[in-house]
Amino acid sequence: MTSTSPRQRTVFTRGSWPEARRIGDILRKETIGGALLLAGAVVALVWANSPWAPVYQMMRSFTIGPAALHLDLSLGTWAADGLLAIFFFVAGLELKREFVAGDLRDSRRAAVPVAAAFGGVAIPALIYLLVNRSGATQGWAIPTATDIAFALAVLAVVGRCLPAAMRTFLLTLAVVDDLIAIVIIAGFYTDHLQLWPLLGALAPLAGFTVLVQRRVRSWWLLLPLAIATWALVHASGVHATIAGVLLGFAVPVIRSQAAGGPDAGPGLAEHFEHRFRPLSAGVAVPVFALMAAGVPIGGWTGLTSALSDPIAVGIVAALVFGKTFGIMGATWLTARLTRARMSEGLHWIDCAGLALLGGVGFTVSLLIGELAFGTGTPADDHARVAILTGSLIAALLATIVLRARNRVYRRIHDAETRDQDRDGIPDIYTEPAATIDPVTGVDKSS
């Protein structure tokens, strides 16, 4: 086995103990959310293909909201535009934290997962466009998103011993993936831009920013400003979830010196993240799955007909092959250019498992499908069938690859959690990196 010096760049980086602990906490919450997401999707599919399918369609199309404010929207639209704004608010908090105090702050550590995320967006989009070059090209962005909650639900089935470095890589990749998806939605899926409502949204957004920068947490002050920002962005024609991202970006990550500085405790972004992540993972995303995943398949004949549509072929091929080759290819190329080596105890087959897991697209893919083709259209139905099928295939292949390496992961996990001095910090984070074998946990200097 090739050893690496402490300064040698590696493809998968474990990071510090506080960062590993924070990521572990995030992933546990997202895993629970992933299970609820899967449950919502299964209920929607069964319901939409049962004798009670008309009730499901009536529920999705039921309109509620103030018509005077042009917010008399269907429940399906409220789920996509309203509840997902909470999801994107949490994504905005996580994005800002990663850039200010996380892995993305260090360009050397961030280079590989950032390149992998861009490769995992570009290659699937290219494959989709090649398949649909003379057809529905507007769906090119559908297979570009990775659903971290869905992926972690798969990991919960495969095993919970994935090394910290691989978990960090997967989360960082998904965070960058979310950022790219946000830019795509804002830049390519805004048909009719209304300038005055968009400019009007700056006023409540500025008020929200001033309050959170002063560490104001009062919901009765912040919530009306957030709702006003969301409503005005919605009225502008820009997808309303972008309001959630902007609000998340406004929240400070690190305490100011007046508030005690970085050593005085977690910043307001971390406080909001702890409050809103359970709401996002446990309510917003599962309800959206319930509203969006219910596509009438029409039996085996309907399934084969849907999957023979070039739209579906392009999405499935992009999720399964495009994501895998995009993430793997970008990771390998970046490793070659930066002379980074594979982390000790791990091999490229482990990267392939994560790349396959990146092909699990769901929440943002379904949202982009609705934006590209229109809710309830035949093209949108075929896209939803393809997203579910492609994600299922990618999940099964990832399960096979990662399950085959489970013994190695368990040994690394045992080494990463061993705490012989019982100080609450695993020994591998307190001993010099060069003396601890990450596979066996044995001190190589003794």
Secondary structure, 3 states (H helix, E strand, C coil): CCCCCCCCCECCCCCCHHHHHHHHHHHHHHHHHHHHHHHHHHHHHHHHCCCCHHHHHHHHHCEECCHHHCCCEEHHHHHHHHHHHHHHHHHHHHHHHHHHHCHHHCHHHHHHHHHHHHHHHHHHHHHHHHHCCCCCHHHCCHHHCCCHHHHHHHHHHHCCCCCHHHHHHHHHHHHHHHHHHHHHHHHHCCCCCCHHHHHHCHHHHHHHHHHHHCCCCCHHHHHHHHHHHHHHHHHHCCCCHHHHHHHHHHCCCCCCHHHCCHHHCCCHHHHHHHHHHHHHHHHHHHHHHHHHCCCCCCHHHHHHHHHCCHHHHHHHHHHHHHHHHHHHHHHHHHHHHHCCECCCCCCHHHHHHHHHHCCCCCHHHHHHHHHHHCCCCHHHHHHHHHHHHHHHHHHHHHHHHHHHCHHHHHHHHHHHHCCCCCCCCCHHHHCCHHHECCCCCCECCC
